[in-house]
Each structure stands twice: as C-alpha cells, then as structure tokens.
Amino acid sequence: MQKIVLAASAMAALLGTSALKGAPKPKPVNIIVVFIDDMGYGDLGCYGAVGYKTPNLDRLAVQGVRFTNFVSAQGVCSASRAGIMTGCYPNRVGISGALMPDSKIGLNPDEETIAEVLKQQNYKTAAIGKWHLGCLREFLPLQQGFDEYLGIPYSNDMWPVNFDGTPATGNARKSNYPPLPLIEGNEKIRELKTLEDQSELTTMYTERAIRFINENKKNPFFLYLAHSMCHVPLAVSGKFKGKSQQGLFGDVIMEIDWSVGEIMNTLERNGMDKNTLIVFTSDNGPWLNFGNHAGSAGGLREGKGGSFEGGQREPCIMRWPDQIPAGTICNQLASTIDLLPTFAEITQADLPKRKIDGVSILPLLKGDPNTNPRESFLYYYRKNSLEAVRKGNWKLVLAHPGRTYHGFQPGKDGFPGSTNENFNFEEGLYDMRRDPGEQYDVKESYPEVVADLKKIAAEAREDLGDDLTENPGKNRRNPGKIN
C-alpha cells in the first residue's frame, strides 16, 4: 500500500496535481493587431524617435519582443493590407496599389482572411479603422469574416478637401471624390467633411476597441485596429494638440501611443493581459515628400511607394506574457504575411485551402535562437513588378523604374513636395547587416550571391509573374470584381 501511495505522489510531482484530476483546457489566446498607416521605421521612441515620447509602446517593447527586420507585404496601402489579411504576397491575390473610391474591385471573398481562419475556433472578430480592401458592400469586413466593423473604407485623403482643410474646388482629382464615409457594419452612418471631423478618429476607434474587449471577456477574440493616422492629412484631438516638439506629426504619434496604452490598461483591468497577444506594426513607410507631416525612415533608403527598406521595413512590437520572453530583440527576417500562419499555429486553426506565402514565426516569438522560419522575401510593387529579392542578409535590387524622393525639397505643413515617379534604379547588391541604408553596391565582389538571388527571382517570376519581364506568372489569383 505504501508503494502505491509513493508512486501516486511521484506521478503528481511529475505531472502536477491537476493532471491526476484532469487538467483544465488552456484558455484560447486573444489576438490584437494594431496596424498604423504610413509610420516609418524611426517613428517610435524605442526605434530612435526624438521630439516626442511613446511611453506605452516603449513599455510594450520592454514587456515583449522588438523586431528589427520586419517588412510589410508591400510599400503601399491596399496591397499591404491584402498581405496582412491573407498571408499572401498581394499580387498573388490580385491586389495592387491603393484602391480608389470608385474602384469596382476588392479582396476576393473566396480568399480566407485572418478573421475567417480564427472563426474556425469560435473567435469573435472586429475590424476598426481603415479597411482599404474594397469599398463596395461585397468587399467590406462583414463579408470577410468580421462580426463588427467601424471605420473608413479607404485612405483619409480620398475626399474633396485639400490638405489644409479647404474645399478642393481647384483640384480636379480630389474635387471628384465623394465625402469621406464613416461606416458601421455595412452602412454609412456619417460623412467626415472637415479636419476637425478627422481629429475624432483616433479616439473614436480606441473607444470602440475598448468596448469590444469589454464585451468579450468570456470569448476568445481577434481585434484588428487599423488607425487612419499617421496618413496625411494629419488630425489630432485636443488631448494632444501642440504637445510635442515635432509639431502636428509628433502630436499624432503621441495620440496613437495613448490609444495603445488605453488598450493595455483595459486588458489589465479585466485580467486579460496575460492571455492576449498584441502585435503593433505599420502598413508601409513614411510619405517623405510631405516633409514635417511625414515620419522618419530611421536612416533607411527612400520611403512609402517603393521597395527599398524605407518603404517596407517597419517597427514591429509583439507582447504575449509568459510566452514571449520580455525585453527581447529579434533581428531575423519576418513579415506581415507571416502573421496569419502564426496565429493559425497558436490557435490550432487550419490554414487557408489556397496557397499562401507566409510562414509561422511562432519560434521567433518564443525566443528560439536556433530557428529561421523565413529565409527569403520578394519585394513587388506597382501592378506586378518584381523589384528586389532578399535572402538572409543579402538583398538584390533589380533594375526597375520607381519612386525616388532623393534630391527634392519636401513639402511642409500638409502640402507635398515633388518626387520622381519613374527614376531608373540600377541593379545593386546590398549587405543588410552592414548597409541597411542600401548605399553601397557590392555585386562585383559577390557574384555568387547575385547568381543565387537571381535564381530566387526566376522562380518568383514563374510563380507570381513580373511585368518588367512580361511574365504573367502561373499562380496569381483574381481579385473580387463587380461588373
């Protein structure tokens, strides 16, 4: 009898007392993605920003992991959002550029979004903020796996108002835009007509996010909070107006930081912070020709609207207490297209039936120093142009026409300066470890690396195509389209 008791005691010590009684099923993790518009690599305190402070985001980084080689799916609005939602390169799902208010296309409902993947596991889902994956009813979030939606359907500059807030009567393109709609569910509930109206957005989105969290204390949930800021035109509430040393742009970033702090506080009050993964990142880099109303690429080359690092490398912070080691830095390559498969692995949900391009980066979140989930990345831009290929620390920029801000005086106080939209960039090889600013072409010294990266480019052209070589690609899919 004594041997039986001793054996039971040993088993309890090994497995824990709860194992003998039947261990409780672990609670599903909540997931929050905060997605900023046009934030540069250097726009947070923990990434080197000056002239304003971001204490809540800096605290998030201290409590989690800060990525230094995290790239968006593409350097422009709609394409980057298609990437994060589907785990695919945007050109695979037929989305490019920034969809206009009169666009008849959108993210194909046949594609599976993060929300639809998590619905398999009975998650409640909400999209709040900028959507920009189709403004027609057929393409809005409620038709893409989300239970709730509140926000604007496209960029906040797509309205009949100049950057200084005056009516755009003299601007042929902007004057033809409809008033900017605020949509709840599938219905327009309001029109935003002034910069004062836009100054309400960050607070409005934050309050709705808090409401959603409070209403789902007993349900696993996925919250996609896509702020309209810091896309121009900039607007900020009275809480932060004039508070920074960097003018309106700094005020806007401080309010975004406040928003993240409010969400963190809500989770803590409800005892949900330990069981919630928060991801903070941006859709693309800064719109540099807007000068003091644009952010900082943090020393990286170029900005929004291109495939150099300034256009696609983004700040990214993730916190998941007791799962992500606090205060860690990840220098390995990862992307927004990796979020969907990562969330699927965390929640044990099935991956989409159609091919995706993302890989799970859960081992990176767990702090495994010996893992390398993503070895390469393809930089596409424009409709379907392969402009660069990366493998490890090497990046081959292919010869291509593209946007450059270099050599042009930027604008000021909300008005844009000039750019060259068709500058002919030459082929160049860059060592991302020694030269993240892509200033020193070393292709003559490493011909074997160039050859290796060109093989990846050739495979990409067969799979996804390349307009520059007139290859349509074998595995691209069509967007949704309304005739």
C-alpha positions in Angstrom: 0.0 0.0 0.0 2.9 2.4 0.9 4.4 1.7 -2.6 1.1 2.7 -4.3 1.0 6.0 -2.4 4.6 6.8 -3.1 4.0 6.0 -6.8 1.0 8.3 -6.9 3.0 11.1 -5.2 5.8 10.8 -7.7 3.3 10.9 -10.6 1.7 14.0 -9.1 5.1 15.7 -8.7 5.9 14.9 -12.4 2.6 15.9 -13.9 1.1 18.3 -11.4 -1.9 17.6 -9.2 -4.2 18.8 -11.9 -3.1 16.1 -14.2 -4.4 13.5 -11.8 -7.8 15.2 -11.7 -7.9 16.0 -15.5 -6.0 19.2 -16.5 -8.3 22.1 -17.4 -8.2 23.1 -21.1 -6.0 26.1 -21.6 -7.8 29.3 -22.4 -7.6 30.4 -26.1 -5.3 33.4 -26.6 -6.9 36.7 -27.6 -5.2 38.5 -30.5 -5.0 42.2 -31.2 -3.3 43.7 -34.2 -2.7 47.4 -34.2 -1.9 48.5 -37.8 -0.7 52.1 -38.3 -0.8 54.0 -41.6 2.4 55.4 -43.1 4.5 55.0 -39.9 8.3 54.9 -40.6 10.9 52.7 -39.0 12.2 55.6 -36.9 8.9 56.9 -35.6 8.8 55.3 -32.1 10.9 56.1 -29.1 12.3 52.6 -28.9 13.3 52.9 -32.6 15.1 56.2 -32.1 12.3 58.9 -32.5 13.1 62.4 -31.0 10.9 65.3 -30.2 8.1 63.3 -28.6 7.8 60.3 -26.4 5.9 57.0 -26.9 6.0 55.5 -23.3 3.2 52.9 -23.8 4.8 51.4 -26.9 8.2 51.5 -25.3 6.7 49.6 -22.4 5.1 47.1 -24.8 8.6 46.5 -26.3 10.2 46.1 -22.8 7.5 43.5 -22.0 7.8 41.7 -25.3 9.9 41.5 -28.4 11.0 44.2 -30.8 11.7 43.2 -34.4 14.4 45.0 -36.4 14.0 43.2 -39.8 10.2 43.2 -40.1 8.8 44.1 -43.5 5.4 44.9 -44.8 3.9 42.9 -47.7 4.3 45.9 -50.0 5.0 49.6 -49.7 1.5 50.9 -50.4 -1.9 50.9 -48.7 -4.3 48.4 -50.3 -1.6 45.9 -51.3 0.0 45.9 -47.8 -3.5 45.3 -46.2 -4.2 42.4 -48.6 -0.9 40.8 -47.5 -1.6 41.0 -43.8 -5.2 39.8 -44.1 -4.4 36.8 -46.3 -0.9 35.8 -45.6 -0.1 36.2 -49.3 2.0 38.4 -51.4 -0.6 41.0 -52.6 0.0 40.2 -56.2 -1.0 36.6 -55.6 -4.5 37.7 -54.6 -4.7 40.4 -57.4 -4.5 43.5 -55.2 -2.0 46.3 -56.1 -1.6 49.9 -55.3 -4.2 51.9 -53.4 -7.8 51.3 -54.4 -9.8 54.4 -55.3 -13.3 55.3 -54.0 -14.7 54.4 -57.5 -12.9 51.1 -57.6 -15.1 48.1 -58.7 -12.6 45.6 -57.2 -11.7 44.4 -53.8 -10.3 41.5 -51.8 -11.9 38.4 -53.3 -14.4 36.9 -50.8 -13.0 33.5 -51.9 -9.8 34.3 -50.1 -9.6 33.4 -46.4 -8.7 36.2 -44.1 -7.2 36.0 -40.6 -10.7 36.6 -39.2 -12.1 33.6 -41.2 -9.2 31.4 -40.0 -9.9 32.3 -36.4 -13.7 31.9 -36.8 -13.0 28.2 -37.1 -12.0 28.3 -33.4 -15.1 30.3 -32.4 -13.3 33.7 -32.1 -15.3 36.9 -32.0 -13.8 39.3 -34.6 -13.8 43.0 -35.1 -12.3 45.4 -37.6 -11.9 49.0 -36.6 -10.4 51.8 -38.6 -9.2 52.0 -42.2 -10.1 49.0 -44.4 -9.0 49.8 -48.0 -9.7 46.4 -49.4 -12.7 47.4 -51.4 -15.3 50.0 -50.5 -18.3 48.2 -52.1 -20.6 46.3 -49.7 -19.4 42.9 -51.2 -15.9 43.6 -50.0 -16.4 45.2 -46.6 -15.2 43.5 -43.4 -18.5 41.8 -42.5 -18.2 39.9 -45.8 -14.6 38.9 -44.9 -15.1 37.1 -41.6 -15.6 40.0 -39.2 -18.5 40.3 -36.8 -18.2 44.0 -36.4 -16.8 47.0 -38.3 -16.5 50.7 -37.7 -14.2 52.8 -39.8 -13.5 54.4 -43.1 -13.3 52.3 -46.3 -10.1 53.8 -47.8 -7.4 56.5 -47.1 -8.4 59.6 -45.3 -7.0 61.9 -48.1 -9.5 60.4 -50.6 -12.1 63.2 -50.1 -13.0 66.5 -51.7 -10.8 68.5 -49.3 -7.3 70.0 -49.7 -4.5 69.2 -47.3 -5.1 72.5 -45.5 -8.8 71.7 -44.9 -10.2 73.9 -47.6 -12.6 72.6 -50.3 -10.8 71.0 -53.2 -12.6 73.0 -55.9 -9.4 73.7 -57.9 -8.1 70.2 -57.7 -9.6 68.1 -60.5 -8.7 64.7 -58.9 -9.7 65.4 -55.3 -12.8 67.5 -56.2 -14.4 64.4 -57.8 -14.1 62.3 -54.7 -17.3 61.7 -52.6 -17.4 62.9 -49.0 -15.4 60.5 -46.7 -17.8 58.0 -45.3 -17.8 56.6 -41.7 -19.2 53.1 -41.9 -20.6 50.9 -39.2 -21.3 47.3 -40.2 -22.3 47.7 -43.9 -23.9 51.1 -43.6 -22.7 54.7 -43.8 -23.6 56.4 -40.5 -21.8 59.7 -41.1 -19.8 61.8 -43.5 -16.5 63.3 -42.5 -16.2 66.7 -44.1 -13.6 68.6 -42.1 -10.2 68.1 -40.5 -12.0 68.7 -37.2 -14.1 65.6 -38.0 -11.0 63.6 -38.7 -9.5 64.7 -35.4 -12.1 62.5 -33.7 -11.0 59.3 -35.4 -8.2 58.0 -33.2 -10.2 58.5 -30.0 -13.4 57.0 -31.7 -11.5 53.9 -32.8 -9.9 53.5 -29.4 -13.3 53.7 -27.6 -14.8 51.2 -29.9 -11.9 48.8 -29.4 -12.2 49.1 -25.6 -16.0 48.4 -25.9 -15.3 45.3 -28.0 -12.7 44.0 -25.5 -15.1 44.6 -22.5 -17.9 42.8 -24.3 -15.7 39.7 -25.0 -14.3 38.9 -21.6 -15.6 35.4 -21.8 -14.9 34.8 -25.5 -11.6 34.5 -27.4 -11.4 37.4 -29.8 -9.4 38.9 -32.7 -9.3 42.7 -32.9 -7.9 44.4 -36.0 -7.4 48.1 -35.1 -6.2 49.9 -38.2 -5.6 53.5 -37.4 -6.2 56.1 -40.1 -3.2 58.1 -38.8 -0.4 59.0 -39.4 -1.5 59.2 -43.1 -1.9 62.8 -44.3 -4.0 64.8 -43.8 -3.0 64.7 -40.1 -5.5 65.4 -37.5 -5.3 65.1 -33.7 -7.7 65.6 -30.8 -7.4 68.4 -28.3 -5.8 66.0 -25.8 -2.6 66.0 -27.7 -2.7 69.1 -30.0 0.5 71.1 -29.5 2.0 68.6 -27.0 5.1 67.5 -29.0 8.3 69.2 -30.1 7.7 67.8 -33.6 4.5 69.7 -34.4 1.4 68.0 -35.6 3.1 64.8 -36.7 4.5 64.3 -33.2 1.1 65.1 -31.6 -0.5 62.4 -33.8 2.1 59.7 -32.8 1.6 60.6 -29.1 -2.1 60.0 -29.5 -1.5 56.7 -31.2 0.7 55.8 -28.2 -2.1 56.9 -25.9 -4.5 54.6 -27.8 -2.2 51.6 -27.3 -1.9 52.5 -23.6 -5.7 52.6 -23.2 -6.0 49.1 -24.7 -3.2 47.8 -22.5 -5.0 49.2 -19.4 -8.3 47.7 -20.4 -6.7 44.3 -20.7 -5.1 44.6 -17.3 -8.3 45.8 -15.6 -10.1 42.7 -17.0 -7.3 40.3 -16.1 -6.8 39.6 -19.8 -3.3 40.9 -20.4 -1.6 37.6 -19.7 -3.7 35.8 -22.2 -3.6 38.4 -25.1 -1.0 38.6 -27.9 -0.6 42.2 -29.1 1.0 43.0 -32.4 1.9 46.6 -33.3 3.2 47.5 -36.8 2.6 49.6 -39.9 1.4 49.1 -43.5 4.3 50.9 -45.1 7.0 53.5 -44.6 6.7 57.3 -44.4 5.4 59.5 -47.3 8.6 61.6 -47.2 7.6 64.3 -49.7 5.2 65.7 -47.0 8.1 66.9 -45.0 7.2 67.8 -41.4 3.9 66.0 -41.8 5.7 62.7 -42.6 7.6 60.3 -40.4 11.1 59.1 -40.4 12.5 56.1 -42.2 15.2 55.9 -39.5 18.1 56.1 -41.9 16.8 53.6 -44.3 16.7 54.4 -48.1 13.6 56.1 -49.6 10.1 55.7 -48.2 6.5 54.8 -49.0 5.8 53.8 -52.6 8.8 51.7 -53.3 10.8 48.5 -52.5 13.8 50.0 -50.7 13.9 49.4 -47.0 12.5 52.8 -46.1 9.3 51.8 -47.9 8.8 48.4 -46.3 10.8 47.8 -43.2 8.6 48.7 -40.2 8.6 49.0 -36.5 7.1 45.8 -35.1 6.5 45.0 -31.4 4.7 41.9 -30.0 3.8 41.2 -26.4 2.4 37.9 -25.0 3.3 37.5 -21.4 4.8 34.2 -20.3 5.1 33.1 -23.9 7.3 35.8 -25.5 10.4 36.4 -23.4 10.3 40.0 -22.1 12.8 42.6 -23.3 14.0 40.6 -26.3 15.1 41.8 -29.8 14.6 39.8 -32.9 17.0 40.6 -35.8 15.7 37.8 -38.1 13.6 38.4 -41.2 9.9 38.4 -40.8 6.9 39.9 -42.5 3.2 40.9 -42.1 2.4 38.0 -44.4 3.6 35.7 -41.6 1.0 36.8 -39.1 -1.9 34.6 -40.4 0.0 31.3 -40.3 1.5 32.3 -36.9 -2.0 32.9 -35.5 -3.2 29.7 -37.0 -0.5 27.7 -35.3 -1.1 29.4 -31.9 -4.9 28.7 -32.1 -4.5 25.3 -33.8 -6.7 26.5 -36.7 -6.5 25.2 -40.2 -4.6 27.2 -42.8 -6.4 28.5 -45.8 -7.1 26.0 -48.5 -5.5 28.1 -51.2 -1.7 28.6 -51.3 -0.3 31.3 -49.1 3.2 32.8 -48.8 3.5 33.4 -45.1 5.3 31.1 -42.6 4.7 30.7 -38.9 7.2 32.8 -36.9 6.0 31.4 -33.6 9.5 30.0 -32.8 10.8 33.6 -33.1 8.2 34.8 -30.7 9.2 32.1 -28.2 12.8 33.3 -28.4 14.3 30.2 -30.0 17.8 31.4 -31.1 18.3 28.5 -33.5 15.3 29.0 -35.7 15.0 30.8 -39.0 11.4 30.4 -40.4 11.8 33.0 -43.2 14.9 32.7 -45.4 13.8 34.9 -48.3 11.4 37.7 -49.2 10.1 39.1 -52.5 9.7 42.9 -53.0 6.9 43.5 -55.5 5.5 46.9 -56.4 3.3 48.7 -59.0 0.9 46.3 -60.6 3.1 43.2 -60.6 6.8 44.3 -60.8 9.5 42.3 -59.0 11.9 45.0 -57.8 14.0 43.2 -55.3 14.8 39.8 -53.7 16.2 39.2 -50.2 17.8 36.1 -48.8 19.2 36.3 -45.3 21.3 39.4 -45.0 21.6 39.9 -48.8 19.2 42.0 -50.9 19.4 42.2 -54.7 17.7 45.3 -56.0 16.7 44.6 -59.6 16.9 47.3 -62.3 13.5 49.0 -62.3 11.7 52.3 -62.6 10.4 53.6 -59.3 9.7 56.5 -57.0 12.5 58.5 -55.5 12.4 61.3 -53.0 16.1 62.0 -53.3 17.1 65.4 -54.4 13.7 67.0 -54.0 12.8 69.6 -51.4 10.0 68.1 -49.3 6.7 69.9 -48.7 5.6 71.5 -45.4 2.6 71.8 -43.2 0.5 69.3 -45.0 1.4 70.1 -48.6 3.6 67.6 -50.7 6.8 68.3 -52.4 7.9 66.8 -55.7 9.1 63.3 -56.4 10.4 61.5 -59.5 7.9 58.6 -60.0 9.9 56.9 -62.8 13.5 57.1 -61.7 15.6 54.3 -63.3 17.2 52.4 -60.4 20.1 50.2 -61.4 20.7 46.7 -60.2 22.6 46.5 -56.9 23.5 44.0 -54.2 23.4 45.2 -50.6 24.5 43.6 -47.4 21.7 44.3 -44.9 23.9 43.6 -41.9 26.5 46.2 -42.8 24.5 48.5 -45.0 20.7 48.6 -44.1 20.6 52.0 -45.8 21.4 50.4 -49.2 24.1 52.8 -50.1 27.0 50.5 -51.2 26.5 48.2 -54.1 28.8 45.1 -53.7 27.6 43.0 -56.6 31.1 43.0 -58.2 32.5 41.4 -55.0 29.9 38.7 -54.6 28.9 37.3 -58.0 27.9 34.0 -56.4 25.4 35.8 -54.2 23.9 37.6 -57.1 23.5 34.4 -59.0 21.8 32.7 -56.1 19.3 35.6 -55.6 18.6 35.7 -59.4 17.6 32.0 -59.1 15.0 33.0 -56.5 13.9 35.9 -58.8 13.4 33.4 -61.7 11.3 31.1 -59.5 9.2 34.1 -58.4 8.6 35.2 -62.0 7.3 31.7 -62.9 5.0 31.6 -59.8 3.8 35.2 -59.5 5.0 36.8 -62.7 6.8 40.1 -63.4 5.6 42.9 -65.5 9.1 44.1 -66.1 9.9 40.8 -67.9 6.4 40.4 -69.3 5.9 37.2 -67.4 2.2 36.8 -66.2 3.0 34.1 -63.7 1.2 30.8 -63.2 -0.3 31.1 -59.8 -1.9 34.5 -59.4 -5.5 34.8 -58.5 -8.1 37.3 -59.4 -9.5 40.0 -57.1 -13.2 40.2 -56.4 -14.8 42.3 -59.1 -18.3 43.9 -59.5 -19.4 44.4 -63.1 
